[in-house]
Amino acid sequence: MPVLGHLAEALVSRLPPRLQPMMRWRFVKFGMVGASGTVINIAVLYLSQEFLLKHIEDFHVRLNYAIALAITLATINNFYWNRRLTWRDRTATAHHSALFLFAKYVVAAALAIAVQSVLTKYLALYMHYIAANLIGIVVASVCSFLANDRMTFRRRSSVRPPLDSPDPQRQEP
């Protein structure tokens, strides 16, 4: 992970000094993870549309399946790397299984997935489906970051005392 951290810091240090504090770490990490998910999304969309699902004759039906497969694989990739890199500091205190966190991640990202899907389908009527998908990804990214930051990997408001420790507010008679 230090290599990714150094790369992110090098990129941030090239920004104007006023923008650097805003871009430090979490959103930069999220962007790097999102970029890897975008590559997977575009590759799977293209391979599905042009080769894997070519037997489906109707372009729009084939596109529906290709979008679903592309989003699913990119979502799995993004969850893994966001958990290991972007919100690593918050998952150390989480008492949930990876499957539970993944379910929360998918719920939090559902809005972004819907935005991307609808936008891609709509814009594909007017432009190439890859360009339409890229626009959908950009718009959906903001929704995804905010939802996951506040729902899936949210900061714990307070640490609960262990069950066997006495409550300092409670007085014994």
N, C-alpha and C positions, 0 to 999 in steps of 0.2 A: 503493500500500500504506500510506502514512502515515495516511490517513484511517481505514482499518480498525484500525491500531495505536492511534490516538487514541481511537477508539470503544471498543475493548477495554479500554484503560487507564481510561477514564471509568467503564465498568461495574465493573471490578475495584475502583476507588477507593471505590465505594459499599458494598462489603462491609465487615463488621467487620474491624478491623486484623489480628486473628489469622488470618483466612482469606486475606487478600490475597497473602501470599507463595506459598501453595499454588496459587492460581489464576492467577498471572502467566504469561502468554504461551502456552506451548505448548498447554495443555489448553483455554484460552479460545479460541485460534485453532481448535483441533480442534472445539470446540463450535460455533463460528460456521460452520465448513465443514459440520459435521454438520447444522446447522439448515437450510442451503441444500439439502443433500441430502435432508433430510426433506421439505421443500416439494416438491422434484422428485419424490420417491418417492410422496408422497400424491397429487399432481396426476396423475402417470402412472398410478398404480393406479386412481384414480377414473375418469379418462378411458378407460382400457383396459376396465375392468369394465363401465362404463355405456354406452360408445359404440363404441370401436374394435373390441372383441371381442364385441360384442353378438350377433353371428351364432352364437356358440358357446352352445348352449342350456343345457348343464349348468353350473350355477353354480360348482361346485368345479373343474371342468376350466378354465373361463374364469378363475377366480381364480388357478389355478396359472400360467397364461400371463401374467396381469396382474401377479402378484407378480414373476415372472422379468423381465419388461420393466421394471418399476419399479425393481427392485434393480439391474439392469444399468445403466440410465441414471443412477441416483443414485451408483453406484460409480464410473463414469467421471467424473462431476462432482466427487465427493469426492477422487479421486486427483489430478485436475488442481489443485484448490485446496489440498489438503494439501501437494502438492509445491511449489507456488508460494508458499504462505503459512506453513503450520504447521511444516514441516520444511525450510524454505528454507536454513537454515544448514547442514544436513547434506547436502543434495543438491549443494552447490557442490563438494564433494570427491569425489563419487561418480563412478566411472569406468564407469558403465553407461548404456546407452541408455534412453530413456523407456519403450520397449516392455518391456525387461527389468525395469525398476522397476515397471511396471504389472503384470507377471506376478507379481512378488513381493508387490505390494500385494493382488492378488486372492487369492493363496495365504494371506497373513496375515489377510485379511478373510474367508476361507472359513468359519471357525468362526462369526463374527458373522453372515454371510449365512445359514448353516444355522440358527442360533439364531433369527434374525428370521423366516425362512420357516416353521419348525416352530411357533414360538410364534404367529405370525399365523394359520396354518391351524387350530391347536388352539383358540385363543381365539375365532376366527370362528364356532365352533360355539355359543358362549355369549354373544357380543356382536357389535355391528356390526363389519364387517371393517376399517373405518378405525381404530376404537378399538383393535382387536386389533393392527393394524399399528403403531400408535404405541407400544404397550407393547413389542412386539417390537424396535422401533428403540431404545428406551431401554435395554433389557437388552443388546442387541447392541453398543451404543456403547462400553461399557467394554471388552468383548472386542476390538473393533476397534482402539481406541486402544493398548492394551497390545501387541497383536500387531504393529501397524505401527511403534510406537516401538522395539520390540526386534528386529524382523526387517527390514522394508522400509527404514526410515530410521534404522537403528541408528548409533550413534556409532562412529566408527573408533577402535579401541583404540590404535593407534600408526601413525605415518606411516612408510611404508617408504622406504628410501633409493632413489634412482634406480638402475637396473641398472648403469650405467656408473661409479658411484661405488664406491670401495673400501670393504670391510667393516671398520669400526674394530676388531672383535673378532678378525679374522683377521690373523695376523702372517706376513709374507713371509719365506722362508728366506734 
